[in-house]
Amino acid sequence: MAAVFPANQVIVVGGGLGGMSAANQVVECGGKTVLLDKSSFCGGNSTKATSGINGAGTKTQKNKGIPDNAEIFIADTLKGGAKKPELAKVLCANSAADVDWLVEKFDLDLSLVARLGGHSQPRTHRGAERFPGMTITYALIQMLEKVAEKTDRARIITKAEVFKLILNGKAVVGCEYRKAGAVHKEFGPVIFASGGFGADFGSDSLLAQYRPDLLHLPTTNGEHCTGDAIKMGEAIGATTTDL
């Protein structure tokens, strides 16, 4: 496999909080990454989040005497309608470490903790800034940009529309993308972090396939939310859940 692509390059598709977290983690662990985003700038829907980020058992909660833990968070998540306990466990069990990582690695202020709807404990973290989603996401963007400017360990390519996965047998070894009318290829393992399909309104769209009753409604999702990664995954036989 190493002869097919550089083993230390990870391709991240999507430049929101999920993609930026993945790319920064790759660099932190000593690898190289290239992040591809089809928009003219990174951030995605993550920049629109106004409540904060949830974490159970964080250092901030402990300092405030909040008796929260992953088990309570899992129970709240399942009570709220989640149908996949194994996925809820991943989300909730990792949440404290995720929030602590944001605070410690990116020097973010997430010192305000509130209890929001659906939660039995105060666990939604934010800082004094008005828009926590934008504050958190841009801190990660700026960190990756600094790495890209000073080293060869990160590249950020915007206006890059990924449209196809490259296979070696049944293994994904890269992807193809369009930029400025030309087709380019990147090789390496691929992480999809390009969001959902809330703005995919076409007659053959994922929204039409799974929730045709919502096609007539407007959305606050950015126009980039067209489920591209889901479609590419399905095209090579990947299965989906909870669409």
KASULVEN-V10351 format. One record per backbone hydrogen bond with DSSP energy under -1.0 kcal/mol. CO is the residue of the C=O (numbers start at 1). NH is the residue of the N-H. E is the energy in kcal/mol with one decimal. If there is no record, write none. Layout:
BEGIN
CO_NH_E, CO_NH_E
END
This chain:
BEGIN
1_4_-1.6, 1_5_-1.5, 6_9_-2.0, 8_32_-3.9, 10_34_-2.0, 11_191_-3.2, 12_36_-3.0, 13_193_-2.8, 15_43_-1.2, 16_20_-2.8, 17_21_-2.2, 18_22_-2.2, 19_23_-2.6, 20_24_-2.5, 21_25_-2.0, 22_26_-2.1, 23_27_-2.0, 24_28_-2.5, 25_29_-1.8, 26_31_-2.6, 27_30_-1.8, 32_10_-2.5, 33_155_-1.6, 34_12_-2.5, 35_157_-3.1, 36_14_-2.9, 37_160_-2.4, 39_159_-2.9, 44_47_-1.0, 45_48_-2.0, 46_49_-1.3, 49_133_-2.1, 53_125_-3.2, 58_62_-2.3, 59_63_-2.3, 60_64_-1.2, 61_66_-2.6, 62_65_-1.1, 66_68_-2.0, 69_73_-1.9, 70_74_-2.8, 71_75_-2.2, 72_76_-2.3, 73_77_-2.3, 74_78_-2.6, 75_79_-2.3, 76_80_-1.6, 77_82_-1.7, 78_81_-1.3, 84_88_-2.3, 85_89_-2.2, 86_90_-1.3, 87_91_-2.4, 88_92_-2.7, 89_93_-2.7, 90_94_-1.3, 94_98_-2.0, 95_99_-2.4, 96_100_-2.6, 97_101_-2.1, 98_102_-1.9, 99_103_-2.0, 100_104_-2.8, 101_105_-2.8, 102_106_-1.2, 102_108_-1.0, 112_126_-2.2, 114_123_-1.4, 114_124_-2.4, 116_119_-1.9, 123_55_-2.0, 124_114_-2.0, 125_53_-2.4, 126_112_-2.7, 131_135_-2.3, 132_136_-3.0, 133_137_-2.3, 134_138_-2.5, 135_139_-1.3, 136_140_-1.5, 137_141_-2.1, 138_142_-2.7, 139_143_-1.7, 140_144_-2.2, 141_145_-2.6, 142_146_-2.0, 143_147_-1.8, 144_148_-2.5, 145_149_-2.2, 146_150_-2.0, 147_151_-2.3, 153_33_-2.1, 155_35_-3.0, 157_37_-2.3, 161_178_-2.2, 164_176_-2.9, 166_173_-2.9, 168_171_-1.7, 171_168_-2.8, 173_188_-2.1, 174_166_-2.7, 175_186_-2.3, 176_163_-2.2, 176_164_-1.3, 177_184_-3.1, 178_161_-2.5, 179_182_-1.9, 182_179_-2.6, 184_177_-2.4, 186_175_-2.3, 189_11_-3.0, 191_13_-3.0, 196_227_-2.0, 197_200_-1.7, 199_201_-1.2, 202_205_-1.6, 205_209_-1.6, 206_210_-2.8, 207_211_-2.2, 211_214_-2.2, 212_215_-1.2, 214_217_-1.8, 222_225_-2.0, 224_226_-2.1, 225_199_-2.5, 227_231_-2.2, 228_232_-2.4, 229_233_-2.5, 230_234_-2.5, 231_235_-1.9, 233_236_-1.0, 233_238_-2.7, 234_237_-1.5
END
